[in-house]
Amino acid sequence: MRTRTGKIARLPAPIRLELNRRLDNGALGSDLVQWLNSLPEVHQVLAERYAGHPITDDNLSQWRHGGFRDWLLSEERRIRLRELDSQHPQLDPDQRAGCLTQGMENRLALELTEELERISAMKASDERSLKLRRLSVAICRLQDARTGERRVRLLEAKAAAARQASAFQARQHRAHSDLPGPSRTKH
C-alpha cells in the first residue's frame, strides 16, 4: 500500500475514518464534499497546504479509488483476524499458542492468495514476472516454516516416546530385581 498525498490523505485520521465509514454506508459524494468543507480542521489543512482551495468532487473520487479502497482491504483483514482468533478462545494457553501460529499461517496463506489474484490481473508482463518470483519466495518460506514446525513436533514425540520406554524399562528392571530366590539378578 503506497502513501497517499492528496488533500483527503492529509486530513486528520479521525476525519478520514469517518469519511470512510460514510462512504462505506453509501453516502452521496456531494454531501460528503459539503460536510468535509464545513469542518474547521479541514479548513486548517487546506489553508496550510493548498492555499485554502476546497475539497472537490474530483478529490473525493480519487480518494474513493485509492485511500478508501485501502481502508476497505484493511477492514477486511481485521475482520479475518478476529474470526481466526475467535475460533480458539476455549483452549488453554499452550494449545492456543499453537493454534494462533496455525491461524497466522492461514492468514498469510490468504494474503498470498489475494496477492496472486492481483498479480494475475496485471497487464505488464515484466512487472508480473517480478511479483510472481517474489510471491514464490514467500510461499517457499511459508512451506519451510510449516516443515520446521512439523520437524519440531516429530522430535518432541520421539523424545516423549524415548522417555516412556526408559521409564518402562526401569520399572521392569525393578520388578525383576525384587523377585525372591535364584531368579534375582546380582548387583
C-alpha positions as CSV (number, residue, x, y, z in Angstrom):
1,M,0.0,0.0,0.0
2,R,1.5,3.3,-1.1
3,T,1.5,6.5,1.0
4,R,-1.3,8.8,-0.2
5,T,-0.6,12.5,-0.7
6,G,-3.8,14.1,-1.9
7,K,-6.0,16.6,0.0
8,I,-8.1,14.0,1.8
9,A,-5.0,11.9,2.7
10,R,-3.6,14.9,4.5
11,L,-6.7,15.3,6.7
12,P,-6.5,14.1,10.4
13,A,-7.0,10.4,10.8
14,P,-10.4,10.7,12.7
15,I,-11.9,12.7,9.8
16,R,-10.6,10.2,7.2
17,L,-12.0,7.3,9.3
18,E,-15.4,9.0,9.5
19,L,-15.3,9.7,5.8
20,N,-14.5,6.1,5.0
21,R,-17.4,4.9,7.2
22,R,-19.8,7.3,5.5
23,L,-18.6,6.1,2.1
24,D,-19.0,2.5,3.2
25,N,-22.6,3.3,4.2
26,G,-23.3,4.7,0.8
27,A,-23.4,8.5,1.5
28,L,-23.6,10.7,-1.6
29,G,-20.4,12.3,-2.8
30,S,-21.8,15.8,-3.0
31,D,-23.0,15.6,0.6
32,L,-19.6,14.3,1.7
33,V,-17.7,17.1,-0.1
34,Q,-20.0,19.7,1.6
35,W,-19.5,18.0,5.0
36,L,-15.7,17.9,4.7
37,N,-15.5,21.6,3.6
38,S,-17.6,22.6,6.6
39,L,-15.2,21.2,9.2
40,P,-12.7,23.6,10.8
41,E,-9.9,21.0,10.9
42,V,-10.3,20.6,7.1
43,H,-10.2,24.4,6.6
44,Q,-6.9,24.5,8.6
45,V,-5.2,21.8,6.5
46,L,-6.4,23.3,3.2
47,A,-5.2,26.7,4.3
48,E,-1.8,25.4,5.3
49,R,-1.1,23.1,2.3
50,Y,-3.4,24.0,-0.5
51,A,-3.8,27.8,-0.3
52,G,-7.4,27.4,1.0
53,H,-8.7,25.6,-2.1
54,P,-11.7,23.4,-1.0
55,I,-12.0,19.7,-1.4
56,T,-13.8,18.9,-4.8
57,D,-15.8,16.0,-6.2
58,D,-12.6,15.0,-8.1
59,N,-10.6,14.9,-4.8
60,L,-13.3,12.6,-3.3
61,S,-13.4,10.4,-6.4
62,Q,-9.6,10.0,-6.2
63,W,-9.9,9.1,-2.5
64,R,-12.7,6.6,-3.3
65,H,-10.5,4.8,-5.8
66,G,-7.3,4.9,-3.6
67,G,-7.4,5.6,0.2
68,F,-10.9,4.3,0.6
69,R,-10.1,1.0,-1.1
70,D,-7.0,0.6,1.0
71,W,-9.2,1.2,4.1
72,L,-11.7,-1.5,2.9
73,L,-8.9,-4.0,2.5
74,S,-7.6,-3.2,5.9
75,E,-11.0,-3.6,7.5
76,E,-11.5,-7.0,5.8
77,R,-8.1,-8.1,7.1
78,R,-9.1,-7.0,10.6
79,I,-12.3,-9.0,10.4
80,R,-10.5,-12.1,9.2
81,L,-8.0,-11.8,12.1
82,R,-10.8,-11.5,14.6
83,E,-12.5,-14.5,13.1
84,L,-9.3,-16.6,13.3
85,D,-8.7,-15.6,16.8
86,S,-12.3,-16.3,17.9
87,Q,-12.0,-19.9,16.6
88,H,-9.9,-20.9,19.6
89,P,-11.0,-19.0,22.7
90,Q,-11.7,-22.1,24.8
91,L,-8.2,-23.6,24.6
92,D,-5.6,-23.4,27.3
93,P,-2.6,-21.0,26.7
94,D,-0.2,-23.8,25.4
95,Q,-2.8,-25.1,22.9
96,R,-3.9,-21.6,21.9
97,A,-0.3,-20.6,21.0
98,G,-0.1,-23.5,18.5
99,C,-3.4,-22.6,17.1
100,L,-2.5,-19.0,16.8
101,T,0.6,-20.0,14.9
102,Q,-1.6,-22.0,12.6
103,G,-4.0,-19.0,12.4
104,M,-1.2,-16.7,11.4
105,E,-0.1,-19.2,8.7
106,N,-3.7,-19.3,7.5
107,R,-3.8,-15.6,7.4
108,L,-0.6,-15.4,5.5
109,A,-1.9,-18.0,3.0
110,L,-5.0,-15.9,2.5
111,E,-2.8,-12.8,1.9
112,L,-0.7,-14.7,-0.6
113,T,-3.8,-15.9,-2.4
114,E,-5.1,-12.3,-2.6
115,E,-1.7,-11.1,-3.9
116,L,-1.7,-13.9,-6.6
117,E,-5.2,-12.7,-7.7
118,R,-3.8,-9.1,-8.0
119,I,-0.8,-10.3,-9.9
120,S,-2.8,-12.3,-12.3
121,A,-4.8,-9.2,-13.3
122,M,-1.6,-7.2,-14.1
123,K,-1.0,-6.3,-17.7
124,A,2.7,-5.6,-17.7
125,S,4.5,-9.0,-18.1
126,D,7.8,-7.9,-16.7
127,E,6.3,-6.5,-13.5
128,R,4.0,-9.5,-13.2
129,S,7.0,-11.9,-13.5
130,L,8.9,-10.0,-10.8
131,K,6.0,-10.1,-8.4
132,L,5.4,-13.8,-9.1
133,R,9.0,-14.5,-8.3
134,R,8.6,-12.6,-5.0
135,L,5.4,-14.4,-4.2
136,S,7.0,-17.7,-4.9
137,V,9.8,-16.9,-2.4
138,A,7.1,-16.0,0.2
139,I,5.3,-19.3,-0.5
140,C,8.5,-21.2,-0.1
141,R,9.2,-19.5,3.2
142,L,5.7,-20.4,4.4
143,Q,6.2,-24.0,3.5
144,D,9.6,-24.0,5.2
145,A,8.0,-22.7,8.4
146,R,5.4,-25.4,8.3
147,T,8.0,-28.1,7.6
148,G,10.1,-26.8,10.5
149,E,7.2,-26.9,12.9
150,R,6.4,-30.5,11.9
151,R,10.0,-31.4,12.4
152,V,9.9,-30.0,15.9
153,R,6.7,-31.8,16.7
154,L,8.2,-35.1,15.5
155,L,11.3,-34.6,17.6
156,E,9.2,-33.9,20.6
157,A,7.1,-37.0,20.0
158,K,10.2,-39.1,19.6
159,A,11.7,-37.7,22.9
160,A,8.4,-38.4,24.7
161,A,8.4,-42.0,23.4
162,A,12.0,-42.5,24.5
163,R,11.2,-41.2,28.0
164,Q,8.3,-43.6,28.2
165,A,10.4,-46.5,27.0
166,S,13.1,-45.7,29.5
167,A,10.6,-45.4,32.4
168,F,9.1,-48.8,31.3
169,Q,12.5,-50.5,31.3
170,A,13.3,-49.0,34.7
171,R,10.0,-50.4,36.1
172,Q,10.7,-53.8,34.5
173,H,14.2,-53.9,36.0
174,R,13.0,-53.0,39.5
175,A,10.2,-55.6,39.2
176,H,12.7,-58.3,38.1
177,S,15.3,-57.4,40.8
178,D,12.7,-57.6,43.6
179,L,11.9,-61.3,42.8
180,P,13.0,-63.7,45.6
181,G,15.3,-66.6,45.1
182,P,17.6,-67.7,42.3
183,S,15.9,-65.7,39.5
184,R,17.0,-62.5,41.3
185,T,19.7,-60.5,39.4
186,K,23.0,-59.7,41.0
187,H,24.1,-56.1,41.5
